[in-house]
Amino acid sequence: MKQLIGVALGNDLDPISHAQKVGADCVQIQVGDPQGWAKPSVAYPGGAAELKADAKKAKIGLYVHSAYVINVASTNNRIRIPSRKLLQSTIDFANELGALGVVVHAGHVTKEDDPAQGFENWKKCVDQVDFKVPLLIENTAGGSNAMARTKENLENLWSAVGHSEVGFCLDTCHAWAGGWQMESLVTNVLAITKRVDLVHANGSKDQPDSGRDRHDNFESSLLPKELVMKAVKDSGANTVCETNLEFVDKDIEYLRSSL
């Protein structure tokens, strides 16, 4: 099956026309304010139903990135409980869009917390989720108490959620920032998760193991584009570039020509 190569957009651009403009097969969209708790929505004429129909007509696959405020690992009830609710409503809305999956950040606990509680909170979450569309947990760039930055923490997270239908989204910039060995990245991830469902193919503005989440286009990236491409090839998964829209067409062109 063909690997789809796509682009990430906010909620302020027409996802279909912009995907076509940059030569993308798929598009990852926000469904509302990524920094807020509002009910998911799209700024598209005709709403979710029209976007679903137009995407199908244009043969553009849709992915949804959930709000950044979601943190189901949190030990704070005022964060964790609303996070679960917003995550489920995002999955429900993505189903209305006919989306291929919903990406969610793995979250974190505070330095005062026992990380084991964060993994247990993830287990409780996936045991309650109605997987109307695939839910893809994304690895994290920084934070010593992040649920999916290091190999050890990803192992602990997958011990908690691996029994469920949950999938995995591999971000190359985050892996580079998290200190992963990039030449064997996919092999090492698959040994833990047994799956990579989506790749965020991003360069990085920073040195390896920096803990900094600053994406960059391939030509100016400190993370060699060849290593990004290796992750895409090794995964065999659909891929989204979350890079500067001014140059993302060149990133997409490089990935597609290399495939």
DOVEX-292815 format. One record per residue: residue number from 1; x negated, y, z of N, C-alpha, C in turn. Coordinates in Angstrom, 3 decimals, decimal comma. Atoms other than C-alpha are relative to their C-alpha. Example, Ala and Ser with C-alpha at 12.3 -4.5 7.8 and 13.67 -1.06 7.14 Angstrom:
DOVEX-292815
<1; <-0,890; -1,190; 0,000>; <-12,300; -4,500; 7,800>; <-0,900; 1,200; 0,000>>
<2; <0,820; -1,190; -0,060>; <-13,670; -1,060; 7,140>; <0,770; 1,090; 0,730>>
This chain:
DOVEX-292815
<1; <-0,837; -1,196; 0,000>; <0,000; 0,000; 0,000>; <-0,876; 1,252; 0,000>>
<2; <0,751; -1,241; 0,127>; <-1,215; 3,491; -0,878>; <-0,091; 0,733; 1,325>>
<3; <0,168; -0,862; -1,161>; <-2,681; 5,565; 1,944>; <0,463; 1,405; -0,359>>
<4; <-0,473; -1,365; 0,216>; <-0,817; 8,858; 2,138>; <-0,990; 0,976; 0,621>>
<5; <0,887; -1,053; -0,483>; <-2,975; 11,983; 2,527>; <0,821; 1,276; 0,112>>
<6; <-0,909; -1,119; -0,202>; <-1,250; 14,981; 4,035>; <-0,595; 1,163; 0,765>>
<7; <0,373; -1,267; -0,619>; <-1,318; 18,336; 5,771>; <0,893; 0,249; 1,209>>
<8; <-0,766; -0,370; -1,196>; <-0,211; 19,648; 9,166>; <0,436; 1,451; -0,098>>
<9; <-0,566; -1,341; 0,077>; <2,070; 22,677; 9,288>; <0,735; 0,335; 1,283>>
<10; <-0,845; -0,447; -1,088>; <3,826; 24,748; 11,904>; <1,454; -0,047; -0,420>>
<11; <-1,437; 0,002; 0,280>; <7,565; 25,365; 11,960>; <0,413; 1,219; -0,812>>
<12; <-0,301; -1,255; 0,690>; <7,281; 28,575; 9,947>; <-0,203; -0,081; -1,511>>
<13; <0,226; 0,164; 1,429>; <6,431; 27,173; 6,493>; <0,922; -1,072; -0,561>>
<14; <-0,799; 1,012; 0,687>; <8,527; 25,239; 3,992>; <-0,891; -1,226; -0,211>>
<15; <0,925; 1,142; 0,064>; <6,981; 21,772; 4,416>; <-0,075; -0,654; -1,368>>
<16; <-0,004; 0,674; 1,303>; <8,003; 20,452; 1,002>; <-0,816; 0,784; -1,015>>
<17; <0,706; -0,799; 1,000>; <6,793; 23,313; -1,168>; <-1,477; 0,154; 0,359>>
<18; <1,397; -0,178; -0,370>; <3,615; 23,744; 0,863>; <-0,784; -1,293; -0,201>>
<19; <0,667; 1,279; 0,248>; <2,785; 20,048; 0,707>; <-0,322; -0,147; -1,485>>
<20; <0,218; 0,083; 1,445>; <3,202; 20,176; -3,058>; <-1,090; 0,965; -0,447>>
<21; <0,991; -1,018; 0,355>; <1,064; 23,316; -3,223>; <-1,423; -0,488; 0,231>>
<22; <1,364; 0,448; -0,336>; <-1,935; 21,639; -1,571>; <-0,266; -1,435; -0,442>>
<23; <0,199; 1,346; 0,532>; <-1,451; 18,250; -3,231>; <0,128; -1,095; 1,027>>
<24; <-0,160; 0,970; -1,082>; <-0,273; 16,368; -0,128>; <1,104; -1,007; -0,304>>
<25; <-1,019; 1,048; 0,120>; <1,637; 13,070; -0,089>; <0,940; -0,008; 1,202>>
<26; <-0,800; -0,030; -1,220>; <2,904; 13,678; 3,449>; <-0,298; 1,291; 0,740>>
<27; <0,162; -1,233; -0,760>; <3,287; 16,501; 5,920>; <0,378; -0,267; 1,449>>
<28; <-0,298; 0,071; -1,426>; <3,164; 16,709; 9,702>; <0,529; 1,357; 0,434>>
<29; <-0,625; -1,263; -0,360>; <5,482; 19,342; 11,136>; <0,229; 0,090; 1,505>>
<30; <-0,497; -0,280; -1,337>; <6,294; 20,940; 14,468>; <1,516; 0,164; -0,096>>
<31; <-1,467; -0,139; 0,007>; <9,965; 20,863; 15,415>; <0,402; 0,913; 1,148>>
<32; <-0,244; -1,002; -1,025>; <10,203; 24,037; 17,456>; <-1,306; 0,586; 0,480>>
<33; <1,172; -0,631; -0,589>; <7,784; 25,989; 19,629>; <-0,871; -1,073; 0,651>>
<34; <0,838; 1,063; -0,571>; <4,848; 23,643; 20,364>; <-0,398; 0,263; 1,450>>
<35; <0,350; -0,347; -1,375>; <4,226; 25,511; 23,625>; <1,222; 0,143; 0,896>>
<36; <-1,220; -0,191; -0,768>; <7,840; 25,435; 24,800>; <0,802; -1,278; 0,169>>
<37; <-0,820; 1,146; -0,379>; <10,543; 23,125; 26,116>; <1,341; -0,017; -0,720>>
<38; <-1,288; -0,108; 0,689>; <13,317; 24,039; 23,678>; <0,348; -1,278; -0,756>>
<39; <-0,494; 1,144; 0,763>; <15,437; 21,423; 21,935>; <-0,611; 0,014; -1,404>>
<40; <0,620; 0,038; 1,333>; <13,778; 20,248; 18,670>; <0,925; 0,536; -1,095>>
<41; <-0,746; -0,551; 1,133>; <14,843; 22,033; 15,485>; <-0,981; 0,278; -1,133>>
<42; <0,832; -0,406; 1,131>; <13,565; 22,965; 12,036>; <0,544; 1,279; -0,611>>
<43; <-0,379; -1,235; 0,679>; <13,569; 26,354; 10,355>; <0,056; -0,294; -1,497>>
<44; <-0,129; 0,428; 1,392>; <14,721; 24,834; 7,079>; <1,456; 0,137; -0,402>>
<45; <-1,394; -0,155; 0,422>; <17,847; 25,757; 5,112>; <0,721; -1,342; -0,069>>
<46; <-0,738; 1,252; -0,024>; <20,404; 23,062; 5,781>; <-0,413; -0,927; 1,116>>
<47; <0,400; 0,762; -1,166>; <18,542; 21,759; 8,827>; <-0,617; -1,350; -0,322>>
<48; <0,664; 1,294; 0,089>; <17,361; 18,208; 9,388>; <0,489; -0,825; -1,185>>
<49; <-0,564; 0,821; 1,077>; <19,713; 16,569; 6,892>; <-0,525; 0,433; -1,365>>
<50; <0,475; -0,513; 1,294>; <18,629; 18,827; 4,034>; <-1,494; -0,254; -0,171>>
<51; <1,431; 0,260; 0,077>; <14,939; 18,471; 4,867>; <-0,258; -1,473; -0,304>>
<52; <0,138; 1,431; 0,266>; <15,286; 14,680; 4,931>; <0,275; -0,298; -1,468>>
<53; <-0,375; 0,248; 1,394>; <17,013; 14,710; 1,536>; <-1,037; 0,554; -0,963>>
<54; <0,967; -0,627; 0,897>; <14,518; 17,106; -0,053>; <-1,354; -0,715; 0,047>>
<55; <1,257; 0,742; -0,115>; <11,521; 15,181; 1,304>; <0,079; -1,314; -0,772>>
<56; <-0,185; 1,257; 0,731>; <12,912; 11,939; -0,094>; <-0,035; 0,235; -1,503>>
<57; <-0,028; -0,332; 1,429>; <13,547; 13,567; -3,457>; <-1,396; 0,325; -0,519>>
<58; <1,355; -0,392; 0,400>; <10,003; 14,992; -3,552>; <-1,032; -1,094; 0,265>>
<59; <0,892; 1,107; -0,365>; <8,525; 11,698; -2,286>; <-1,125; 0,475; 0,910>>
<60; <0,922; -0,506; -1,005>; <6,871; 13,495; 0,615>; <0,343; -0,653; 1,342>>
<61; <-0,229; 0,603; -1,312>; <6,496; 11,522; 3,848>; <-0,062; 1,051; 1,097>>
<62; <-0,048; -0,951; -1,111>; <7,281; 13,348; 7,094>; <-0,505; -0,648; 1,293>>
<63; <0,370; 0,332; -1,373>; <5,553; 13,087; 10,465>; <0,364; 1,186; 0,885>>
<64; <-0,318; -1,046; -0,971>; <6,520; 15,047; 13,574>; <-1,054; -0,009; 1,093>>
<65; <0,877; -0,123; -1,168>; <4,080; 16,353; 16,171>; <0,822; 0,587; 1,131>>
<66; <-0,789; -0,466; -1,139>; <5,749; 16,701; 19,550>; <-0,660; 1,216; 0,648>>
<67; <0,488; -1,207; -0,671>; <5,355; 19,801; 21,721>; <-1,226; -0,302; 0,859>>
<68; <1,242; 0,176; -0,747>; <1,961; 20,269; 23,362>; <0,230; -0,012; 1,514>>
<69; <-0,265; -0,067; -1,442>; <3,572; 20,876; 26,763>; <0,351; -1,364; 0,587>>
<70; <-0,375; 1,333; -0,494>; <4,656; 17,224; 26,992>; <-1,189; -0,673; 0,678>>
<71; <1,038; 0,717; -0,740>; <2,651; 15,362; 29,626>; <0,681; -1,050; 0,874>>
<72; <-0,721; 1,036; -0,742>; <4,341; 12,122; 30,668>; <-0,904; -0,694; 1,029>>
<73; <0,912; 0,572; -0,986>; <1,215; 11,119; 32,637>; <0,028; 0,758; 1,324>>
<74; <0,073; -0,890; -1,165>; <1,662; 13,980; 35,103>; <0,634; -0,615; 1,244>>
<75; <-0,583; 0,425; -1,276>; <2,273; 13,229; 38,765>; <0,982; 1,039; 0,542>>
<76; <-0,932; -1,066; -0,385>; <4,296; 16,460; 38,994>; <1,368; -0,279; -0,631>>
<77; <-1,337; 0,322; 0,503>; <8,000; 15,605; 38,687>; <0,565; 1,086; -0,904>>
<78; <-0,539; -1,128; 0,777>; <8,743; 19,076; 37,281>; <-0,612; 0,066; -1,397>>
<79; <0,603; 0,107; 1,333>; <6,460; 18,302; 34,334>; <0,334; -1,350; -0,629>>
<80; <-0,158; 1,342; 0,557>; <6,786; 14,536; 33,920>; <1,439; -0,282; -0,466>>
<81; <-1,384; 0,322; 0,353>; <10,591; 14,259; 33,915>; <0,473; 0,792; -1,221>>
<82; <-0,349; -0,728; 1,238>; <11,199; 17,112; 31,418>; <-0,785; -0,494; -1,216>>
<83; <0,819; 0,515; 1,105>; <8,360; 15,646; 29,328>; <0,637; -1,237; -0,611>>
<84; <-0,658; 1,207; 0,498>; <10,117; 12,289; 29,060>; <1,250; 0,359; -0,807>>
<85; <-1,244; -0,391; 0,676>; <13,375; 13,988; 28,102>; <-0,285; 0,648; -1,349>>
<86; <0,327; -0,677; 1,256>; <11,779; 16,215; 25,470>; <-0,605; -0,975; -0,999>>
<87; <0,577; 0,996; 0,901>; <9,805; 13,302; 24,056>; <1,102; -0,827; -0,650>>
<88; <-1,088; 0,793; 0,574>; <12,966; 11,236; 23,610>; <0,838; 0,824; -0,968>>
<89; <-0,793; -0,832; 0,915>; <14,861; 14,143; 22,066>; <-0,771; 0,284; -1,281>>
<90; <0,830; -0,184; 1,198>; <11,925; 14,668; 19,673>; <0,061; -1,250; -0,882>>
<91; <-0,128; 1,250; 0,753>; <12,056; 10,999; 18,662>; <1,374; -0,083; -0,662>>
<92; <-1,361; 0,020; 0,554>; <15,826; 11,272; 18,169>; <0,103; 0,928; -1,204>>
<93; <-0,055; -0,968; 1,094>; <15,398; 14,362; 16,004>; <-0,830; -0,478; -1,187>>
<94; <0,834; 0,539; 1,076>; <12,587; 12,749; 14,014>; <0,748; -1,085; -0,765>>
<95; <-0,819; 1,018; 0,652>; <14,955; 9,891; 13,297>; <0,993; 0,640; -0,967>>
<96; <-0,905; -0,733; 0,891>; <17,417; 12,400; 11,820>; <-0,729; 0,466; -1,255>>
<97; <0,809; -0,452; 1,132>; <14,595; 13,601; 9,568>; <-0,470; -1,149; -0,891>>
<98; <0,562; 1,136; 0,725>; <13,717; 10,082; 8,443>; <-1,513; -0,020; 0,097>>
<99; <1,452; -0,115; -0,168>; <10,212; 10,681; 9,820>; <-0,661; -1,361; 0,131>>
<100; <0,791; 1,223; -0,079>; <7,484; 8,055; 9,640>; <-0,553; -0,237; 1,397>>
<101; <0,506; 0,156; -1,355>; <6,430; 8,686; 13,232>; <-0,031; 1,316; 0,744>>
<102; <0,139; -1,160; -0,881>; <6,131; 11,070; 16,175>; <-1,330; -0,103; 0,723>>
<103; <1,289; -0,048; -0,678>; <2,681; 12,043; 17,470>; <0,169; 0,714; 1,332>>
<104; <-0,043; -0,636; -1,319>; <2,297; 12,827; 21,169>; <-1,381; -0,071; 0,631>>
<105; <1,267; 0,006; -0,720>; <-0,743; 13,830; 23,179>; <0,106; -0,911; 1,221>>
<106; <-0,011; 0,980; -1,087>; <-1,734; 11,288; 25,824>; <0,124; 0,637; 1,374>>
<107; <-0,163; -0,698; -1,259>; <-1,785; 13,911; 28,560>; <-1,122; -0,247; 0,990>>
<108; <1,053; 0,041; -1,004>; <-3,727; 14,063; 31,810>; <0,606; 0,058; 1,395>>
<109; <-0,331; -0,262; -1,391>; <-3,620; 14,100; 35,571>; <-0,986; 1,035; 0,527>>
<110; <0,903; -0,999; -0,563>; <-5,253; 16,687; 37,831>; <-1,167; -0,690; 0,703>>
<111; <1,194; 0,570; -0,635>; <-8,621; 16,204; 39,521>; <0,307; -0,554; 1,390>>
<112; <-0,385; 0,520; -1,313>; <-6,810; 15,572; 42,815>; <0,736; -1,335; -0,102>>
<113; <-0,809; 1,198; 0,193>; <-4,835; 12,671; 41,324>; <-0,844; -1,237; -0,248>>
<114; <0,575; 1,282; 0,391>; <-5,659; 9,010; 40,951>; <0,405; -0,266; -1,448>>
<115; <-0,359; 0,244; 1,406>; <-5,856; 8,380; 37,174>; <0,913; -1,202; -0,186>>
<116; <-0,851; 1,186; 0,113>; <-4,181; 5,009; 37,764>; <1,477; 0,366; 0,015>>
<117; <-1,403; -0,425; -0,030>; <-0,955; 6,871; 38,531>; <0,440; 0,530; -1,356>>
<118; <-0,318; -0,487; 1,343>; <-1,121; 8,553; 35,130>; <0,276; -1,135; -0,966>>
<119; <-0,225; 1,166; 0,866>; <-1,413; 5,198; 33,380>; <1,318; -0,688; 0,361>>
<120; <-1,260; 0,600; -0,436>; <1,471; 3,842; 35,456>; <1,195; 0,836; -0,479>>
<121; <-1,069; -0,867; 0,497>; <3,574; 6,860; 34,490>; <0,242; -0,209; -1,493>>
<122; <-0,148; 0,315; 1,421>; <2,890; 6,076; 30,839>; <0,749; -1,323; -0,185>>
<123; <-0,701; 1,279; 0,089>; <4,030; 2,497; 31,391>; <1,494; 0,187; 0,234>>
<124; <-1,409; -0,257; -0,293>; <7,280; 3,699; 32,950>; <0,674; 0,722; -1,166>>
<125; <-0,552; -0,747; 1,127>; <7,771; 6,072; 30,017>; <0,320; -0,908; -1,176>>
<126; <-0,231; 0,825; 1,195>; <7,342; 3,525; 27,209>; <1,046; -1,081; 0,265>>
<127; <-1,023; 0,991; -0,324>; <9,555; 1,068; 29,067>; <1,409; 0,581; -0,111>>
<128; <-1,291; -0,664; 0,093>; <12,356; 3,656; 28,824>; <0,285; 0,586; -1,384>>
<129; <-0,154; -0,662; 1,293>; <11,763; 5,035; 25,321>; <0,860; -0,839; -0,956>>
<130; <-0,735; 0,611; 1,109>; <14,226; 4,271; 22,546>; <-0,789; 0,304; -1,273>>
<131; <0,911; -0,195; 1,135>; <11,808; 3,777; 19,646>; <0,781; 0,021; -1,321>>
<132; <-0,742; -0,127; 1,258>; <14,075; 5,004; 16,846>; <-0,951; 0,210; -1,172>>
<133; <1,114; -0,089; 0,954>; <10,887; 5,941; 14,990>; <-1,268; -0,321; 0,776>>
<134; <1,232; 0,315; -0,716>; <7,295; 4,940; 15,816>; <-0,511; 1,184; 0,827>>
<135; <0,635; -0,986; -0,869>; <5,721; 6,826; 18,724>; <-1,492; -0,267; -0,001>>
<136; <1,439; 0,164; 0,181>; <1,996; 7,415; 18,182>; <-0,746; 0,862; 1,005>>
<137; <0,776; -0,726; -0,998>; <-0,203; 8,355; 21,147>; <-1,344; 0,409; -0,607>>
<138; <1,227; -0,551; 0,591>; <-3,134; 10,582; 20,141>; <-1,125; 0,080; 1,033>>
<139; <1,159; -0,132; -0,878>; <-6,628; 10,467; 21,629>; <-0,329; 1,466; 0,248>>
<140; <0,193; -1,335; -0,543>; <-7,904; 13,516; 23,480>; <-1,448; 0,458; -0,117>>
<141; <1,348; -0,544; 0,185>; <-10,903; 15,825; 22,992>; <-0,744; 0,202; 1,309>>
<142; <0,699; -0,390; -1,217>; <-11,674; 16,942; 26,522>; <0,776; -0,345; 1,257>>
<143; <-0,639; 0,206; -1,286>; <-10,900; 16,626; 30,205>; <-0,369; -1,332; 0,621>>
<144; <0,439; 1,236; -0,647>; <-12,360; 14,103; 32,639>; <1,168; -0,834; 0,504>>
<145; <-1,181; 0,723; -0,466>; <-8,846; 13,185; 33,778>; <1,020; -0,209; -1,111>>
<146; <-0,873; 0,245; 1,150>; <-7,403; 12,852; 30,273>; <0,222; -1,495; -0,170>>
<147; <-0,387; 1,405; 0,100>; <-5,589; 9,591; 29,596>; <-0,631; -0,719; -1,187>>
<148; <0,479; 0,674; 1,222>; <-7,183; 8,942; 26,183>; <-1,212; 0,688; -0,606>>
<149; <1,229; -0,586; 0,541>; <-10,535; 10,678; 25,899>; <-1,102; -1,045; -0,137>>
<150; <1,106; 0,946; -0,013>; <-13,049; 8,001; 26,873>; <0,472; -1,409; -0,349>>
<151; <-0,298; 1,402; 0,291>; <-13,249; 4,350; 25,891>; <0,665; -0,661; 1,208>>
<152; <-0,554; 0,605; -1,216>; <-12,572; 3,341; 29,510>; <1,451; 0,412; 0,225>>
<153; <-1,369; -0,468; -0,228>; <-9,485; 5,510; 29,792>; <0,962; -0,510; -1,063>>
<154; <-0,872; 0,556; 1,038>; <-8,112; 4,360; 26,441>; <0,311; -1,468; 0,302>>
<155; <-0,235; 1,393; -0,394>; <-8,545; 0,772; 27,637>; <1,048; -0,080; 1,113>>
<156; <-0,957; -0,013; -1,101>; <-6,661; 1,586; 30,834>; <1,390; 0,404; -0,476>>
<157; <-1,290; -0,429; 0,537>; <-3,941; 3,392; 28,914>; <0,661; -1,137; -0,769>>
<158; <-0,602; 1,060; 0,828>; <-3,470; 0,505; 26,499>; <0,378; -1,222; 0,833>>
<159; <-0,435; 1,053; -0,924>; <-3,318; -1,947; 29,368>; <1,389; 0,303; 0,541>>
<160; <-1,303; -0,421; -0,520>; <-0,313; 0,079; 30,509>; <1,086; 0,016; -1,063>>
<161; <-1,035; -0,208; 1,022>; <1,457; 0,622; 27,176>; <-0,039; -1,017; -1,131>>
<162; <0,198; 0,883; 1,154>; <0,172; -2,093; 24,825>; <1,063; -1,058; -0,186>>
<163; <-1,069; 1,000; 0,101>; <3,085; -4,417; 25,584>; <1,204; 0,526; -0,769>>
<164; <-1,159; -0,638; 0,617>; <5,480; -1,931; 23,959>; <-0,216; 0,183; -1,502>>
<165; <0,093; -0,278; 1,434>; <6,092; -0,757; 20,400>; <-0,857; 1,218; -0,310>>
<166; <0,734; -1,242; 0,202>; <3,893; 2,304; 20,894>; <-1,181; -0,212; -0,955>>
<167; <1,107; 0,046; 0,948>; <1,333; 3,074; 18,186>; <-1,082; 1,002; 0,365>>
<168; <1,159; -0,838; -0,305>; <-1,909; 5,046; 17,975>; <-0,324; 0,930; -1,159>>
<169; <0,467; -1,002; 0,953>; <-2,982; 8,240; 16,216>; <-1,433; 0,354; 0,354>>
<170; <1,440; -0,226; -0,218>; <-6,757; 8,610; 15,854>; <-0,412; 1,343; -0,590>>
<171; <0,476; -1,304; 0,436>; <-8,067; 12,176; 15,688>; <-1,528; -0,014; -0,021>>
<172; <1,456; 0,095; 0,135>; <-11,639; 12,335; 14,378>; <-0,723; 1,114; 0,755>>
<173; <0,607; -1,093; -0,761>; <-12,415; 15,753; 15,880>; <0,017; -0,318; 1,488>>
<174; <-0,119; 0,333; -1,419>; <-11,146; 14,582; 19,266>; <-0,982; -1,108; 0,384>>
<175; <0,932; 1,092; -0,284>; <-13,206; 11,393; 19,069>; <-1,437; 0,516; 0,065>>
<176; <1,331; -0,626; 0,035>; <-16,343; 13,383; 18,155>; <-0,226; 0,810; 1,281>>
<177; <0,103; -0,818; -1,212>; <-15,670; 15,812; 21,030>; <-0,005; -0,846; 1,254>>
<178; <-0,068; 0,895; -1,144>; <-15,008; 12,872; 23,344>; <-1,195; -0,909; 0,152>>
<179; <1,238; 0,762; -0,127>; <-18,395; 11,303; 22,705>; <0,044; -1,407; -0,567>>
<180; <-0,074; 1,330; 0,611>; <-17,298; 8,270; 20,683>; <-1,085; -0,149; -1,072>>
<181; <0,950; 0,314; 1,069>; <-19,797; 6,592; 18,342>; <0,776; -0,019; -1,313>>
<182; <-0,845; -0,192; 1,172>; <-18,432; 7,733; 14,992>; <-0,205; -1,070; -1,070>>
<183; <0,252; 1,001; 1,033>; <-20,099; 5,109; 12,778>; <0,838; -1,256; 0,215>>
<184; <-0,790; 1,195; -0,320>; <-18,162; 2,361; 14,572>; <1,322; 0,368; 0,664>>
<185; <-1,169; -0,528; -0,705>; <-15,193; 4,458; 15,684>; <1,223; -0,897; -0,130>>
<186; <-1,228; 0,770; 0,204>; <-12,349; 2,485; 14,131>; <-0,137; -1,411; 0,561>>
<187; <0,235; 1,335; -0,556>; <-13,886; -0,876; 15,055>; <0,183; -0,004; 1,514>>
<188; <-0,088; -0,080; -1,455>; <-14,165; 0,219; 18,682>; <1,421; 0,297; 0,473>>
<189; <-1,391; -0,304; -0,356>; <-10,653; 1,659; 18,771>; <0,884; -1,230; -0,189>>
<190; <-0,827; 1,175; 0,282>; <-9,106; -1,426; 17,171>; <-0,226; -1,114; 1,024>>
<191; <0,266; 1,000; -1,033>; <-10,798; -3,611; 19,777>; <0,866; 0,228; 1,231>>
<192; <-0,838; -0,344; -1,153>; <-8,625; -1,779; 22,321>; <1,476; -0,001; -0,367>>
<193; <-1,413; -0,227; 0,329>; <-5,380; -0,805; 20,587>; <0,572; -1,027; -0,969>>
<194; <-0,396; 0,957; 1,038>; <-5,303; -3,456; 17,838>; <0,707; 0,673; -1,180>>
<195; <-0,715; -0,692; 1,072>; <-3,833; -0,753; 15,577>; <-0,432; 1,465; -0,070>>
<196; <0,079; -1,437; 0,236>; <-4,356; 2,679; 14,046>; <1,093; 0,306; -1,007>>
<197; <-1,176; -0,253; 0,830>; <-1,101; 4,008; 12,615>; <-0,096; 1,286; -0,805>>
<198; <0,176; -1,285; 0,675>; <-2,192; 7,506; 11,610>; <-1,361; 0,536; 0,380>>
<199; <1,264; -0,679; -0,277>; <-5,480; 9,385; 11,304>; <0,201; 1,500; -0,164>>
<200; <0,155; -1,442; 0,147>; <-5,896; 13,082; 11,977>; <-1,433; 0,232; -0,455>>
<201; <1,335; -0,144; 0,589>; <-8,830; 13,722; 9,653>; <-0,440; 1,451; 0,123>>
<202; <0,426; -1,359; -0,302>; <-10,464; 16,806; 11,119>; <-1,503; 0,070; 0,199>>
<203; <1,366; -0,308; -0,348>; <-13,939; 18,230; 11,117>; <-0,044; 0,703; 1,346>>
<204; <0,160; -0,653; -1,306>; <-15,341; 19,944; 14,205>; <-0,971; 1,166; -0,088>>
<205; <0,881; -1,159; -0,078>; <-16,885; 23,330; 14,945>; <-1,098; -0,192; 1,051>>
<206; <0,878; 0,159; -1,157>; <-18,814; 21,870; 17,890>; <-0,847; -1,270; -0,090>>
<207; <0,892; 1,150; -0,067>; <-21,518; 19,366; 18,777>; <0,734; -1,207; 0,588>>
<208; <-0,647; 1,189; -0,561>; <-20,642; 15,750; 19,687>; <0,028; 0,038; 1,524>>
<209; <-0,192; 0,091; -1,450>; <-19,373; 15,097; 23,241>; <0,131; 1,371; 0,659>>
<210; <-0,156; -1,365; -0,519>; <-18,598; 18,810; 23,648>; <1,242; 0,154; 0,863>>
<211; <-1,280; -0,143; -0,682>; <-15,091; 18,225; 24,978>; <0,851; 1,114; -0,567>>
<212; <-0,708; -1,159; 0,561>; <-13,948; 21,077; 22,743>; <0,831; -0,413; -1,211>>
<213; <-0,956; 0,352; 1,054>; <-10,923; 20,738; 20,469>; <0,105; 1,146; -0,991>>
<214; <-0,008; -1,048; 1,027>; <-11,834; 23,081; 17,611>; <-0,190; -0,655; -1,363>>
<215; <0,038; 0,644; 1,310>; <-10,968; 21,654; 14,216>; <-0,717; 0,892; -1,010>>
<216; <0,660; -0,750; 1,065>; <-12,900; 22,640; 11,120>; <0,218; -0,723; -1,319>>
<217; <-0,037; 0,601; 1,333>; <-12,671; 22,092; 7,388>; <-1,304; -0,751; -0,250>>
<218; <1,115; 0,930; 0,164>; <-15,033; 19,453; 6,080>; <-1,312; 0,664; -0,402>>
<219; <1,236; -0,584; 0,535>; <-17,527; 21,670; 4,263>; <-0,790; 0,759; 1,052>>
<220; <0,694; -0,773; -1,034>; <-18,349; 23,741; 7,367>; <-0,115; -0,758; 1,320>>
<221; <-0,076; 0,792; -1,225>; <-17,946; 20,959; 9,940>; <-1,355; -0,506; 0,480>>
<222; <1,182; 0,638; -0,587>; <-20,680; 19,820; 12,331>; <0,161; -1,516; 0,053>>
<223; <-0,287; 1,432; 0,160>; <-19,000; 16,419; 12,186>; <-0,079; -0,304; -1,496>>
<224; <0,158; 0,251; 1,445>; <-20,192; 15,053; 8,817>; <1,274; -0,545; -0,631>>
<225; <-1,233; 0,415; 0,661>; <-17,347; 14,648; 6,383>; <-0,027; -1,472; -0,386>>
<226; <0,116; 1,412; 0,351>; <-18,692; 11,224; 5,414>; <0,475; -0,897; 1,147>>
<227; <-0,452; 0,774; -1,158>; <-17,963; 10,003; 8,963>; <1,510; 0,106; 0,182>>
<228; <-1,463; -0,137; 0,012>; <-14,436; 11,409; 8,781>; <0,582; -0,956; -1,028>>
<229; <-0,479; 0,856; 1,080>; <-13,989; 9,576; 5,498>; <-0,116; -1,464; 0,382>>
<230; <0,172; 1,392; -0,429>; <-15,327; 6,353; 6,997>; <1,139; -0,419; 0,927>>
<231; <-1,114; 0,310; -0,904>; <-12,679; 6,508; 9,717>; <1,289; -0,195; -0,784>>
<232; <-1,206; 0,122; 0,832>; <-9,967; 7,018; 7,104>; <-0,014; -1,337; -0,741>>
<233; <0,102; 1,263; 0,748>; <-11,212; 4,094; 5,002>; <0,138; -1,215; 0,912>>
<234; <-0,002; 1,151; -0,902>; <-11,786; 1,768; 7,943>; <1,375; -0,255; 0,607>>
<235; <-1,323; 0,145; -0,623>; <-8,325; 2,439; 9,370>; <1,045; -0,528; -0,968>>
<236; <-1,025; 0,343; 0,975>; <-6,376; 1,962; 6,154>; <1,321; 0,694; 0,257>>
<237; <-1,244; -0,647; -0,435>; <-3,819; 4,321; 7,703>; <0,268; 1,287; -0,766>>
<238; <-0,337; -1,323; 0,518>; <-1,953; 7,347; 6,445>; <-0,777; 1,052; 0,780>>
<239; <0,927; -0,988; -0,543>; <-3,916; 10,517; 7,109>; <0,548; 1,406; -0,165>>
<240; <-0,422; -1,403; 0,027>; <-3,137; 14,133; 7,958>; <-1,192; 0,877; 0,352>>
<241; <1,037; -0,983; -0,308>; <-5,594; 17,044; 7,832>; <0,624; 1,143; 0,794>>
<242; <-0,465; -1,111; -0,841>; <-5,036; 19,530; 10,664>; <-1,045; 1,121; -0,040>>
<243; <1,067; -0,983; 0,189>; <-7,528; 22,006; 9,238>; <0,567; 1,292; -0,586>>
<244; <-0,395; -1,320; 0,487>; <-7,429; 25,634; 8,097>; <0,712; -0,101; -1,348>>
<245; <-0,816; 0,143; 1,202>; <-4,682; 25,930; 5,484>; <-0,621; 0,679; -1,219>>
<246; <0,631; -0,692; 1,124>; <-6,825; 28,255; 3,379>; <-0,875; -0,941; -0,824>>
<247; <0,921; 0,912; 0,677>; <-9,180; 25,381; 2,556>; <0,445; -1,455; 0,053>>
<248; <-0,413; 1,388; -0,212>; <-7,130; 22,282; 3,354>; <0,175; -0,755; -1,310>>
<249; <-0,135; 0,675; 1,286>; <-6,533; 21,551; -0,338>; <-1,307; -0,679; -0,397>>
<250; <1,308; 0,592; 0,292>; <-10,284; 20,908; -0,677>; <-0,251; -1,222; 0,882>>
<251; <0,131; 1,162; -0,887>; <-10,208; 18,581; 2,348>; <0,805; -1,181; -0,537>>
<252; <-0,865; 1,042; 0,560>; <-7,311; 16,644; 0,834>; <-0,607; -0,570; -1,271>>
<253; <0,617; 0,444; 1,256>; <-9,054; 16,495; -2,531>; <-1,193; -0,908; 0,278>>
<254; <1,161; 0,828; -0,342>; <-12,222; 15,106; -0,905>; <0,431; -1,382; 0,478>>
<255; <-0,470; 1,293; -0,509>; <-10,333; 12,380; 0,963>; <0,552; -0,856; -1,119>>
<256; <-0,638; 0,783; 1,059>; <-8,323; 11,332; -2,052>; <-1,030; -0,488; -1,009>>
<257; <1,013; 0,410; 0,976>; <-11,313; 11,272; -4,406>; <-0,902; -1,083; 0,581>>
<258; <0,840; 1,016; -0,638>; <-13,310; 9,248; -1,871>; <0,725; -1,338; 0,128>>
<259; <-0,758; 1,238; -0,054>; <-10,500; 6,722; -1,512>; <0,071; -0,661; -1,372>>
